[in-house]
Structures are given as C-alpha cells and as structure tokens.
C-alpha cells in the first residue's frame, strides 16, 4: 500500500532555500508571497495490506532515515 | 493564507534518488518497501484572504517556477 510522507523543517529553523524562492517570486511579480518553506515529500510503496502496520513501518522509516528529528518534523498522510 | 504544494515526478520518469532510498531501506531491514518516489513540498504564505484567489496564485507560481511540467506534476492541497 502507498504511504505518503511529508518532512518539513521545524518552525524556527532557518530555511535559506525557501527564502530564495520567496525573493524570486517577489521579483517575478508575486508580491503577495510573504513566506515560503520548502520540505520533502516521499511516496512509499510498502507491501503490507494492513494500513495500521504500513503506517507504523513508515513512522520507523521516517525516524531512522528520512527525517532528522533534531531539525525536522515528519507527517504521515 | 497558507497554501501547501506537492511537486512529484510524473510516473514513468526515472527517480534515481527514490531508488537509492529504497535500496538503503531494504538494506536496513525494511524488506517490504517495494518502491520510493521522492518529491518536493512547499508551504506558501500568501497574503490573500480569498482561498480561491490564493489557490489560483499558487497554481501560477507552480507553473512558472516550482514545477517543470515536462517531467513533473504538481498538486495544491
């Protein structure tokens, strides 16, 4: 089954990449863009039919590989 | 208002980064991970109270900057 994961920087952690995108957008005429934060998105295909088990595996995967929990949060959707 | 955007590679486009993650996970003992596709996630803060208008602006932003529509799809959530 497919599990979607979003990994984002914790609020308070500087995001220079997002800032660069915001400034570029302002320069392109999108003056009403006040802030941009960039994160990562993962589509995991886990061969497990039980949704609960698949989500549990995804959580383990996030903690062990995909997210650096010191500066990042993850959300399983 | 905050608009969330996910940019993913179109299906059929090779994703070596996702493949590397999948192989690493298999090596770490997550043998049931069959496929991983990586994408990008953006949190846009647009100073616009009308949700319709904010989403329309986000769509323009995706088409013009965030997504390469030749190889990528975007989704506004």
gemmi code that builds the backbone of each chain (N, CA, C; Angstrom):
import gemmi

chains = {
    "A": [
        ("UNK", (0.820, -1.200, 0.000), (0.000, 0.000, 0.000), (0.864, 1.263, 0.000)),
        ("UNK", (0.296, 2.322, -0.559), (1.074, 3.564, -0.707), (0.909, 4.448, 0.531)),
        ("UNK", (2.029, 4.871, 1.058), (2.018, 5.781, 2.203), (2.745, 7.060, 1.784)),
        ("UNK", (2.139, 8.189, 2.068), (2.759, 9.467, 1.705), (3.328, 10.113, 2.962)),
        ("UNK", (4.524, 10.660, 2.820), (5.205, 11.272, 3.958), (5.670, 12.673, 3.578)),
        ("UNK", (5.467, 13.613, 4.478), (5.988, 14.969, 4.281), (6.975, 15.264, 5.402)),
        ("UNK", (8.166, 15.706, 5.035), (9.177, 16.083, 6.015), (9.412, 17.585, 5.878)),
        ("UNK", (9.235, 18.308, 6.966), (9.407, 19.767, 6.932), (10.391, 20.198, 8.007)),
        ("UNK", (11.029, 21.340, 7.783), (11.882, 21.914, 8.817), (11.008, 22.374, 9.971)),
        ("UNK", (11.493, 22.197, 11.193), (10.746, 22.704, 12.343), (10.661, 24.219, 12.242)),
        ("UNK", (9.583, 24.783, 12.767), (9.488, 26.241, 12.744), (10.584, 26.786, 13.646)),
        ("UNK", (11.234, 27.828, 13.189), (12.356, 28.379, 13.940), (13.685, 28.021, 13.286)),
        ("UNK", (13.691, 26.916, 12.523), (14.910, 26.545, 11.794), (14.942, 27.360, 10.492)),
        ("UNK", (16.054, 28.028, 10.259), (16.188, 28.857, 9.056), (16.076, 28.015, 7.791)),
        ("UNK", (15.430, 28.574, 6.771), (15.238, 27.858, 5.509), (15.690, 28.764, 4.363)),
        ("UNK", (17.025, 28.829, 4.119), (17.532, 29.737, 3.085), (16.982, 29.421, 1.695)),
        ("UNK", (16.723, 28.132, 1.438), (16.195, 27.729, 0.128), (14.791, 28.317, -0.071)),
        ("UNK", (13.970, 28.207, 0.972), (12.626, 28.773, 0.915), (12.668, 30.286, 0.749)),
        ("UNK", (13.603, 30.901, 1.466), (13.766, 32.363, 1.388), (14.131, 32.775, -0.035)),
        ("UNK", (15.029, 32.028, -0.665), (15.440, 32.337, -2.040), (14.255, 32.228, -2.985)),
        ("UNK", (13.418, 31.207, -2.780), (12.231, 31.046, -3.627), (11.288, 32.227, -3.423)),
        ("UNK", (11.110, 32.629, -2.165), (10.201, 33.747, -1.873), (10.684, 35.026, -2.556)),
        ("UNK", (11.990, 35.292, -2.454), (12.532, 36.514, -3.068), (12.413, 36.462, -4.581)),
        ("UNK", (12.636, 35.272, -5.152), (12.489, 35.124, -6.602), (11.048, 35.392, -7.022)),
        ("UNK", (10.099, 34.844, -6.246), (8.683, 35.046, -6.568), (8.311, 36.520, -6.477)),
        ("UNK", (8.802, 37.198, -5.429), (8.538, 38.637, -5.306), (9.081, 39.369, -6.538)),
        ("UNK", (10.279, 38.998, -6.963), (10.888, 39.616, -8.133), (10.127, 39.336, -9.417)),
        ("UNK", (9.432, 38.193, -9.443), (8.653, 37.822, -10.641), (7.278, 38.485, -10.653)),
        ("UNK", (6.974, 39.251, -9.610), (5.696, 39.956, -9.590), (4.673, 39.373, -8.620)),
        ("UNK", (5.014, 38.273, -7.966), (4.098, 37.712, -6.960), (4.401, 38.403, -5.616)),
        ("UNK", (3.978, 39.670, -5.526), (4.353, 40.492, -4.376), (3.668, 40.030, -3.094)),
        ("UNK", (2.562, 39.298, -3.227), (1.820, 38.909, -2.028), (2.304, 37.598, -1.391)),
        ("UNK", (3.435, 37.067, -1.876), (4.002, 35.860, -1.241), (4.888, 36.308, -0.081)),
        ("UNK", (4.434, 36.033, 1.136), (5.113, 36.560, 2.328), (6.181, 35.611, 2.841)),
        ("UNK", (6.010, 34.322, 2.607), (6.968, 33.361, 3.128), (6.850, 32.052, 2.350)),
        ("UNK", (7.978, 31.383, 2.183), (7.991, 30.051, 1.565), (8.878, 29.154, 2.418)),
        ("UNK", (8.389, 27.963, 2.727), (9.216, 26.969, 3.425), (9.236, 25.737, 2.531)),
        ("UNK", (10.423, 25.205, 2.306), (10.491, 24.015, 1.461), (10.680, 22.765, 2.307)),
        ("UNK", (10.024, 21.702, 1.902), (10.177, 20.425, 2.581), (10.367, 19.309, 1.573)),
        ("UNK", (10.325, 18.082, 2.071), (10.481, 16.920, 1.193), (9.225, 16.073, 1.252)),
        ("UNK", (8.986, 15.400, 0.148), (7.806, 14.556, 0.046), (8.242, 13.169, -0.417)),
        ("UNK", (7.709, 12.135, 0.198), (8.064, 10.766, -0.190), (6.803, 9.939, -0.387)),
        ("UNK", (6.826, 9.163, -1.438), (5.755, 8.223, -1.742), (6.333, 6.834, -1.506)),
        ("UNK", (5.916, 6.183, -0.433), (6.465, 4.853, -0.126), (5.475, 3.789, -0.555)),
        ("UNK", (5.959, 2.782, -1.277), (5.109, 1.650, -1.641), (5.532, 0.469, -0.764)),
        ("UNK", (4.714, 0.179, 0.238), (5.045, -0.875, 1.200), (4.128, -2.071, 0.959)),
        ("UNK", (4.719, -3.252, 0.798), (3.889, -4.442, 0.547), (3.326, -4.949, 1.861)),
        ("UNK", (2.258, -4.333, 2.284), (1.610, -4.618, 3.561), (0.154, -4.177, 3.405)),
        ("UNK", (-0.771, -5.075, 3.627), (-2.171, -4.723, 3.396), (-2.837, -4.031, 4.589)),
        ("UNK", (-2.290, -4.261, 5.772), (-2.843, -3.647, 6.973), (-2.370, -2.192, 7.059)),
        ("UNK", (-3.294, -1.232, 6.944), (-2.921, 0.184, 6.923), (-2.171, 0.586, 8.192)),
        ("UNK", (-2.636, 0.070, 9.313), (-2.012, 0.381, 10.596), (-0.535, -0.027, 10.604)),
        ("UNK", (-0.287, -1.260, 10.130), (1.093, -1.776, 10.107), (1.962, -0.982, 9.134)),
        ("UNK", (1.383, -0.648, 7.971), (2.142, 0.103, 6.966), (2.515, 1.475, 7.517)),
        ("UNK", (1.567, 2.122, 8.205), (1.860, 3.437, 8.771), (2.906, 3.354, 9.881)),
        ("UNK", (2.846, 2.258, 10.639), (3.832, 2.070, 11.697), (5.228, 1.915, 11.091)),
        ("UNK", (5.307, 1.114, 9.999), (6.590, 0.934, 9.303), (7.083, 2.278, 8.770)),
        ("UNK", (6.166, 3.064, 8.195), (6.548, 4.368, 7.643), (7.099, 5.277, 8.745)),
        ("UNK", (6.503, 5.189, 9.924), (6.975, 6.017, 11.036), (8.407, 5.635, 11.415)),
        ("UNK", (8.659, 4.317, 11.467), (10.008, 3.836, 11.769), (11.004, 4.331, 10.726)),
        ("UNK", (10.576, 4.251, 9.447), (11.423, 4.670, 8.329), (11.773, 6.156, 8.450)),
        ("UNK", (10.759, 6.960, 8.807), (10.996, 8.397, 8.974), (12.002, 8.652, 10.085)),
        ("UNK", (11.799, 7.961, 11.214), (12.673, 8.202, 12.367), (14.105, 7.763, 12.078)),
        ("UNK", (14.248, 6.652, 11.309), (15.587, 6.097, 11.111), (16.314, 6.663, 9.900)),
        ("UNK", (15.562, 7.118, 8.878), (16.261, 7.544, 7.664), (15.790, 8.880, 7.095)),
        ("UNK", (14.494, 9.053, 6.927), (14.029, 10.184, 6.113), (14.100, 11.537, 6.809)),
        ("UNK", (13.879, 11.541, 8.122), (13.840, 12.830, 8.819), (14.942, 12.930, 9.864)),
        ("UNK", (15.543, 14.083, 9.952), (16.476, 14.388, 11.035), (15.656, 15.086, 12.110)),
        ("UNK", (15.297, 14.337, 13.136), (14.331, 14.864, 14.105), (14.845, 16.018, 14.959)),
        ("UNK", (16.146, 16.301, 14.856), (16.663, 17.459, 15.585), (16.111, 18.743, 14.957)),
        ("UNK", (16.055, 18.760, 13.633), (15.623, 19.995, 12.953), (14.373, 19.792, 12.092)),
        ("UNK", (13.899, 18.556, 11.956), (12.777, 18.308, 11.054), (11.605, 17.594, 11.740)),
        ("UNK", (10.422, 17.889, 11.256), (9.216, 17.168, 11.654), (8.759, 16.326, 10.477)),
        ("UNK", (8.076, 15.217, 10.766), (7.502, 14.465, 9.649), (6.021, 14.217, 9.906)),
        ("UNK", (5.297, 14.050, 8.814), (3.861, 13.823, 8.893), (3.510, 12.719, 7.908)),
        ("UNK", (2.795, 11.706, 8.383), (2.381, 10.604, 7.511), (0.943, 10.859, 7.109)),
        ("UNK", (0.696, 10.912, 5.785), (-0.662, 11.247, 5.326), (-1.243, 10.142, 4.441)),
    ],
    "B": [
        ("UNK", (-2.872, 33.604, 3.635), (-3.252, 32.241, 3.952), (-2.213, 31.250, 3.455)),
        ("UNK", (-2.148, 30.114, 4.143), (-1.120, 29.119, 3.818), (-1.651, 28.155, 2.754)),
        ("UNK", (-0.832, 27.972, 1.732), (-1.179, 27.010, 0.680), (-0.051, 25.982, 0.615)),
        ("UNK", (-0.420, 24.722, 0.595), (0.589, 23.657, 0.528), (0.631, 23.096, -0.893)),
        ("UNK", (1.832, 22.864, -1.365), (2.013, 22.368, -2.724), (2.932, 21.152, -2.709)),
        ("UNK", (2.562, 20.123, -3.458), (3.431, 18.960, -3.620), (3.797, 18.846, -5.096)),
        ("UNK", (5.085, 18.733, -5.366), (5.568, 18.560, -6.741), (6.189, 17.172, -6.830)),
        ("UNK", (5.699, 16.362, -7.737), (6.222, 14.996, -7.889), (6.647, 14.748, -9.331)),
        ("UNK", (7.562, 13.819, -9.502), (7.937, 13.403, -10.857), (6.758, 12.676, -11.481)),
        ("UNK", (6.539, 12.885, -12.768), (5.482, 12.141, -13.462), (5.830, 10.666, -13.424)),
        ("UNK", (4.806, 9.825, -13.406), (5.097, 8.398, -13.431), (5.730, 8.072, -14.779)),
        ("UNK", (6.756, 7.251, -14.744), (7.473, 6.948, -15.978), (8.817, 7.654, -16.015)),
        ("UNK", (8.926, 8.780, -15.281), (10.210, 9.478, -15.203), (11.051, 8.778, -14.140)),
        ("UNK", (12.264, 8.419, -14.495), (13.150, 7.728, -13.558), (13.451, 8.589, -12.335)),
        ("UNK", (13.527, 7.962, -11.172), (13.798, 8.679, -9.932), (14.941, 7.985, -9.191)),
        ("UNK", (16.200, 8.261, -9.606), (17.343, 7.565, -9.000), (17.468, 7.828, -7.502)),
        ("UNK", (17.053, 9.025, -7.075), (17.139, 9.372, -5.653), (16.187, 8.477, -4.842)),
        ("UNK", (14.967, 8.323, -5.353), (13.996, 7.454, -4.699), (14.478, 6.010, -4.674)),
        ("UNK", (15.087, 5.584, -5.787), (15.619, 4.219, -5.883), (16.710, 3.987, -4.831)),
        ("UNK", (17.580, 4.984, -4.671), (18.651, 4.873, -3.679), (18.069, 4.743, -2.274)),
        ("UNK", (17.020, 5.504, -1.997), (16.378, 5.434, -0.677), (15.777, 4.051, -0.473)),
        ("UNK", (15.132, 3.537, -1.517), (14.500, 2.212, -1.410), (15.546, 1.134, -1.129)),
        ("UNK", (16.661, 1.197, -1.860), (17.705, 0.190, -1.661), (18.318, 0.296, -0.264)),
        ("UNK", (18.483, 1.535, 0.202), (19.015, 1.729, 1.557), (18.066, 1.135, 2.585)),
        ("UNK", (16.756, 1.401, 2.398), (15.766, 0.876, 3.346), (15.774, -0.648, 3.352)),
        ("UNK", (15.861, -1.248, 2.158), (15.929, -2.706, 2.073), (17.150, -3.211, 2.842)),
        ("UNK", (18.263, -2.524, 2.666), (19.493, -2.902, 3.358), (19.398, -2.736, 4.866)),
        ("UNK", (18.557, -1.810, 5.306), (18.379, -1.565, 6.747), (17.391, -2.540, 7.367)),
        ("UNK", (16.813, -3.416, 6.554), (15.900, -4.411, 7.096), (14.430, -4.167, 6.773)),
        ("UNK", (14.141, -3.057, 6.119), (12.752, -2.804, 5.703), (12.539, -3.471, 4.337)),
        ("UNK", (12.438, -4.806, 4.368), (12.402, -5.578, 3.127), (11.101, -5.389, 2.365)),
        ("UNK", (10.060, -4.945, 3.058), (8.763, -4.821, 2.382), (8.548, -3.481, 1.680)),
        ("UNK", (9.590, -2.657, 1.598), (9.474, -1.396, 0.849), (9.778, -1.685, -0.621)),
        ("UNK", (8.751, -1.611, -1.452), (8.887, -2.019, -2.844), (9.309, -0.878, -3.751)),
        ("UNK", (8.950, 0.345, -3.391), (9.282, 1.485, -4.246), (9.231, 2.765, -3.428)),
        ("UNK", (10.103, 3.703, -3.764), (10.079, 5.030, -3.142), (10.206, 6.064, -4.254)),
        ("UNK", (9.361, 7.077, -4.210), (9.485, 8.200, -5.153), (9.612, 9.454, -4.301)),
        ("UNK", (10.612, 10.265, -4.636), (10.771, 11.492, -3.864), (10.213, 12.684, -4.614)),
        ("UNK", (9.617, 13.588, -3.875), (9.107, 14.814, -4.472), (9.465, 15.999, -3.603)),
        ("UNK", (8.905, 17.144, -3.940), (9.171, 18.358, -3.172), (7.873, 18.876, -2.564)),
        ("UNK", (8.023, 19.549, -1.450), (6.871, 20.082, -0.742), (7.135, 21.556, -0.455)),
        ("UNK", (6.124, 22.389, -0.677), (6.282, 23.819, -0.413), (5.102, 24.323, 0.415)),
        ("UNK", (5.442, 25.144, 1.373), (4.447, 25.816, 2.206), (4.490, 27.284, 1.807)),
        ("UNK", (3.466, 27.754, 1.102), (3.455, 29.154, 0.652), (2.560, 29.962, 1.577)),
        ("UNK", (3.071, 31.101, 2.030), (2.244, 32.012, 2.824), (1.893, 33.198, 1.927)),
        ("UNK", (0.661, 33.219, 1.463), (0.222, 34.255, 0.517), (-0.734, 35.200, 1.249)),
        ("UNK", (-0.448, 36.495, 1.173), (-1.325, 37.459, 1.873), (-2.553, 37.738, 1.014)),
        ("UNK", (-3.500, 36.838, 1.134), (-4.727, 36.877, 0.323), (-5.770, 36.102, 1.125)),
        ("UNK", (-6.870, 36.735, 1.447), (-7.869, 36.070, 2.288), (-8.826, 35.164, 1.520)),
        ("UNK", (-8.984, 35.450, 0.235), (-9.876, 34.636, -0.601), (-9.162, 33.332, -0.985)),
        ("UNK", (-9.645, 32.190, -0.504), (-8.969, 30.914, -0.753), (-8.835, 30.633, -2.245)),
        ("UNK", (-9.909, 30.930, -2.973), (-9.923, 30.716, -4.417), (-8.774, 31.463, -5.106)),
        ("UNK", (-8.651, 32.752, -4.727), (-7.603, 33.589, -5.336), (-6.210, 33.112, -4.942)),
        ("UNK", (-6.053, 32.705, -3.672), (-4.750, 32.232, -3.196), (-4.355, 30.961, -3.945)),
        ("UNK", (-5.329, 30.058, -4.138), (-5.026, 28.811, -4.861), (-4.689, 29.082, -6.323)),
        ("UNK", (-5.380, 30.074, -6.897), (-5.093, 30.439, -8.282), (-3.668, 30.972, -8.402)),
        ("UNK", (-3.273, 31.834, -7.429), (-1.902, 32.371, -7.417), (-0.902, 31.224, -7.271)),
        ("UNK", (-1.209, 30.277, -6.378), (-0.300, 29.144, -6.166), (-0.139, 28.328, -7.448)),
        ("UNK", (-1.228, 28.192, -8.189), (-1.156, 27.437, -9.449), (-0.222, 28.139, -10.440)),
        ("UNK", (-0.358, 29.466, -10.525), (0.526, 30.246, -11.401), (1.986, 30.076, -10.985)),
        ("UNK", (2.206, 30.136, -9.659), (3.562, 30.009, -9.104), (4.161, 28.649, -9.465)),
        ("UNK", (3.341, 27.594, -9.359), (3.823, 26.252, -9.712), (4.203, 26.185, -11.175)),
        ("UNK", (3.315, 26.726, -12.017), (3.570, 26.641, -13.466), (4.812, 27.428, -13.863)),
        ("UNK", (5.015, 28.580, -13.199), (6.107, 29.458, -13.617), (7.436, 29.168, -12.940)),
        ("UNK", (7.400, 28.622, -11.714), (8.676, 28.450, -11.007), (8.880, 27.080, -10.367)),
        ("UNK", (7.904, 26.609, -9.609), (8.183, 25.451, -8.747), (8.234, 24.114, -9.480)),
        ("UNK", (7.424, 23.964, -10.524), (7.368, 22.670, -11.203), (7.828, 22.778, -12.653)),
        ("UNK", (8.570, 21.798, -13.092), (8.924, 21.667, -14.510), (7.889, 20.717, -15.104)),
        ("UNK", (6.914, 21.302, -15.792), (5.763, 20.493, -16.215), (6.074, 19.454, -17.285)),
        ("UNK", (7.277, 19.501, -17.822), (7.665, 18.461, -18.785), (7.807, 17.121, -18.055)),
        ("UNK", (8.403, 17.174, -16.861), (8.661, 15.928, -16.126), (7.970, 15.855, -14.771)),
        ("UNK", (7.318, 16.950, -14.362), (6.744, 16.970, -13.014), (5.258, 17.332, -13.008)),
        ("UNK", (4.556, 16.787, -12.037), (3.166, 17.165, -11.770), (3.138, 17.943, -10.469)),
        ("UNK", (2.145, 18.832, -10.316), (2.007, 19.480, -9.009), (0.580, 19.340, -8.518)),
        ("UNK", (0.452, 19.400, -7.206), (-0.852, 19.267, -6.575), (-0.947, 20.307, -5.473)),
        ("UNK", (-2.031, 21.068, -5.484), (-2.232, 22.088, -4.445), (-3.186, 21.515, -3.415)),
        ("UNK", (-2.745, 21.482, -2.139), (-3.589, 20.861, -1.107), (-3.898, 21.838, 0.022)),
    ],
}
model = gemmi.Model(1)
for chain_id, residues in chains.items():
    chain = gemmi.Chain(chain_id)
    for i, (resn, *xyz) in enumerate(residues, 1):
        res = gemmi.Residue()
        res.name, res.seqid = resn, gemmi.SeqId(i, " ")
        for name, pos in zip(("N", "CA", "C"), xyz):
            atom = gemmi.Atom()
            atom.name, atom.element = name, gemmi.Element(name[0])
            atom.pos, atom.b_iso = gemmi.Position(*pos), 0.0
            res.add_atom(atom)
        chain.add_residue(res)
    model.add_chain(chain)
structure = gemmi.Structure()
structure.add_model(model)
structure.setup_entities()
